[in-house]
Amino acid sequence: MSDGAAKIRVGIFAASSAVPIFEFERGLQHLRSAGFVPIVHEQVAKQHFTFAGTDQQRASAFYEYAVNPMLPVLWAARGGYGTARLLPLLEELSARHGIPPKKLLVGYSDLTVLHEFVRTRWGWSTLHAPMPAAANFATFDAAEFHALVAYVRKQSADALWAHKSLTWLTEPPAAPIRAQLIGGNLALWQTLAGTPWQPSALGRILFFEDLGEPYYRIDRMVTHLAQSRMLDGAAAIVLGDFCNCADEDTQCWANAQGTEKKSLRRTFNEREAFDEIFGSVGRRLRIPIADGLPVGHGPHFAPLPLGAGYELGSDGTLKLVNWDWLF
């Protein structure tokens, strides 16, 4: 940050799992060194079951910071699990006290459902990006972190994904696709099926990433999305990092005596699995699908504006066209 750059106050809340204190303190210091002034809600230190406080405490803290005019940016301390439990409470708070003014919400993973909620219900801008309680927050790739800082500061950024061509799992589109990009964590997106907050894919580019899911579970999620018609009308699908996702090597007895085991079948690599899981759905629903966006739970952590307009080229390039936080 240049010496003359204004410091931005960011409200830190925890909508999901309990927050690890020492990792969080290191992350806060990294934010301060980038020119931010983190204002941490007392709720972040609370614990209830596996969460950072009760549902009511977490929802109230988020809404309190959402209506605070001194906090233009809200940044989640971490993900984990529990944000979906807050959606009906946030609906009640909105109905009782009004819709908060427009802000930027930063986070990813379990925050996927909150990104979609504030985008559609409150008209907020959202940014898929790392959170300060992550153990590696202070050691992210410098270029990725600089892009994150620039975006939060309402500046154009040189994001990693802007320099990489994606690989098509289906036939590429005949012409560039210009559409709004929404999405996030695949497992969390699936949990919105059949709820009042189920997203619409119509005319949009869907982005998915995930962590620690074997391929059969990824297939189950995609099958559910397709059968619940949550993919209908999508302009395209782009896939980010699927970190620590792999095929299962199921072992079975190799002889009648039960003295030796062997693999039930051969295991599949990511390209083979994704061609079957995503490629087959894309071909059936006539949705162009591209793989390789350097965004997710690792190894890449490039920030990605959600709810923004993009151009997805036939050559696999992705370009940010418009985003209401910047333009």
Solvent accessible surface area in square Angstrom, and as a share of the most:
residue,aa,sasa,rsa
1,M,112,0.50
2,S,76,0.49
3,D,151,0.78
4,G,78,0.75
5,A,28,0.22
6,A,73,0.57
7,K,131,0.56
8,I,34,0.17
9,R,89,0.33
10,V,0,0.00
11,G,0,0.00
12,I,0,0.00
13,F,1,0.00
14,A,0,0.00
15,A,0,0.00
16,S,0,0.00
17,S,16,0.10
18,A,27,0.21
19,V,10,0.06
20,P,48,0.30
21,I,85,0.43
22,F,158,0.66
23,E,51,0.23
24,F,8,0.03
25,E,86,0.39
26,R,134,0.49
27,G,2,0.01
28,L,6,0.03
29,Q,103,0.46
30,H,43,0.19
31,L,0,0.00
32,R,104,0.38
33,S,75,0.48
34,A,10,0.08
35,G,0,0.00
36,F,3,0.01
37,V,52,0.30
38,P,14,0.09
39,I,51,0.26
40,V,56,0.32
41,H,22,0.10
42,E,135,0.61
43,Q,3,0.01
44,V,4,0.02
45,A,74,0.57
46,K,79,0.33
47,Q,134,0.59
48,H,90,0.40
49,F,165,0.69
50,T,72,0.42
51,F,1,0.00
52,A,0,0.00
53,G,0,0.00
54,T,44,0.26
55,D,33,0.17
56,Q,94,0.42
57,Q,72,0.32
58,R,1,0.00
59,A,0,0.00
60,S,43,0.28
61,A,2,0.01
62,F,0,0.00
63,Y,17,0.06
64,E,93,0.42
65,Y,16,0.06
66,A,0,0.00
67,V,61,0.35
68,N,44,0.22
69,P,117,0.73
70,M,116,0.52
71,L,0,0.00
72,P,59,0.37
73,V,1,0.00
74,L,0,0.00
75,W,0,0.00
76,A,0,0.00
77,A,0,0.00
78,R,73,0.26
79,G,5,0.05
80,G,40,0.38
81,Y,121,0.46
82,G,0,0.00
83,T,0,0.00
84,A,34,0.26
85,R,104,0.38
86,L,0,0.00
87,L,1,0.01
88,P,60,0.38
89,L,35,0.18
90,L,0,0.00
91,E,52,0.23
92,E,89,0.40
93,L,17,0.08
94,S,15,0.10
95,A,93,0.72
96,R,153,0.56
97,H,115,0.52
98,G,33,0.31
99,I,109,0.55
100,P,5,0.03
101,P,74,0.46
102,K,99,0.42
103,K,5,0.02
104,L,0,0.00
105,L,0,0.00
106,V,0,0.00
107,G,0,0.00
108,Y,21,0.08
109,S,16,0.10
110,D,1,0.01
111,L,0,0.00
112,T,1,0.00
113,V,1,0.01
114,L,0,0.00
115,H,5,0.02
116,E,10,0.05
117,F,2,0.01
118,V,0,0.00
119,R,38,0.14
120,T,69,0.40
121,R,85,0.31
122,W,15,0.05
123,G,41,0.39
124,W,5,0.02
125,S,3,0.02
126,T,0,0.00
127,L,0,0.00
128,H,3,0.01
129,A,1,0.01
130,P,6,0.04
131,M,10,0.04
132,P,0,0.00
133,A,4,0.03
134,A,36,0.28
135,A,77,0.60
136,N,59,0.30
137,F,1,0.00
138,A,43,0.33
139,T,109,0.63
140,F,24,0.10
141,D,80,0.41
142,A,62,0.48
143,A,66,0.51
144,E,11,0.05
145,F,16,0.07
146,H,122,0.54
147,A,4,0.03
148,L,3,0.01
149,V,20,0.11
150,A,15,0.12
151,Y,4,0.02
152,V,0,0.00
153,R,35,0.13
154,K,117,0.50
155,Q,92,0.41
156,S,93,0.60
157,A,27,0.21
158,D,104,0.54
159,A,2,0.01
160,L,73,0.36
161,W,4,0.01
162,A,51,0.39
163,H,132,0.59
164,K,83,0.35
165,S,66,0.43
166,L,10,0.05
167,T,65,0.38
168,W,34,0.12
169,L,10,0.05
170,T,18,0.10
171,E,147,0.66
172,P,60,0.38
173,P,20,0.13
174,A,115,0.89
175,A,60,0.46
176,P,78,0.49
177,I,25,0.13
178,R,157,0.57
179,A,14,0.11
180,Q,56,0.25
181,L,0,0.00
182,I,1,0.00
183,G,3,0.03
184,G,0,0.00
185,N,6,0.03
186,L,0,0.00
187,A,23,0.18
188,L,26,0.13
189,W,3,0.01
190,Q,38,0.17
191,T,75,0.44
192,L,4,0.02
193,A,19,0.15
194,G,75,0.72
195,T,44,0.26
196,P,100,0.63
197,W,40,0.14
198,Q,71,0.32
199,P,11,0.07
200,S,60,0.39
201,A,5,0.04
202,L,130,0.65
203,G,43,0.42
204,R,59,0.22
205,I,0,0.00
206,L,0,0.00
207,F,0,0.00
208,F,2,0.01
209,E,0,0.00
210,D,4,0.02
211,L,78,0.39
212,G,37,0.35
213,E,26,0.12
214,P,18,0.11
215,Y,17,0.07
216,Y,112,0.43
217,R,79,0.29
218,I,0,0.00
219,D,57,0.30
220,R,136,0.50
221,M,11,0.05
222,V,5,0.03
223,T,51,0.30
224,H,73,0.33
225,L,1,0.00
226,A,14,0.11
227,Q,140,0.62
228,S,35,0.22
229,R,179,0.65
230,M,5,0.02
231,L,2,0.01
232,D,50,0.26
233,G,42,0.40
234,A,10,0.08
235,A,26,0.20
236,A,0,0.00
237,I,2,0.01
238,V,0,0.00
239,L,0,0.00
240,G,5,0.05
241,D,19,0.10
242,F,14,0.06
243,C,27,0.16
244,N,122,0.62
245,C,13,0.08
246,A,59,0.46
247,D,29,0.15
248,E,81,0.36
249,D,77,0.40
250,T,65,0.38
251,Q,82,0.36
252,C,40,0.24
253,W,147,0.52
254,A,40,0.31
255,N,50,0.26
256,A,106,0.82
257,Q,137,0.61
258,G,27,0.26
259,T,107,0.62
260,E,103,0.46
261,K,106,0.45
262,K,114,0.48
263,S,49,0.32
264,L,113,0.56
265,R,106,0.39
266,R,144,0.53
267,T,62,0.36
268,F,81,0.34
269,N,86,0.44
270,E,69,0.31
271,R,125,0.45
272,E,66,0.29
273,A,8,0.07
274,F,1,0.00
275,D,56,0.29
276,E,116,0.52
277,I,10,0.05
278,F,3,0.01
279,G,0,0.00
280,S,34,0.22
281,V,11,0.06
282,G,1,0.01
283,R,123,0.45
284,R,151,0.55
285,L,60,0.30
286,R,219,0.80
287,I,6,0.03
288,P,24,0.15
289,I,1,0.00
290,A,0,0.00
291,D,19,0.10
292,G,25,0.24
293,L,1,0.00
294,P,1,0.01
295,V,0,0.00
296,G,2,0.02
297,H,30,0.13
298,G,3,0.03
299,P,107,0.67
300,H,57,0.25
301,F,29,0.12
302,A,1,0.01
303,P,0,0.00
304,L,0,0.00
305,P,0,0.00
306,L,7,0.03
307,G,19,0.18
308,A,2,0.01
309,G,11,0.10
310,Y,1,0.00
311,E,44,0.20
312,L,0,0.00
313,G,8,0.07
314,S,43,0.28
315,D,95,0.49
316,G,0,0.00
317,T,54,0.32
318,L,3,0.01
319,K,123,0.52
320,L,30,0.15
321,V,41,0.24
322,N,78,0.40
323,W,3,0.01
324,D,84,0.44
325,W,21,0.07
326,L,35,0.18
327,F,143,0.60
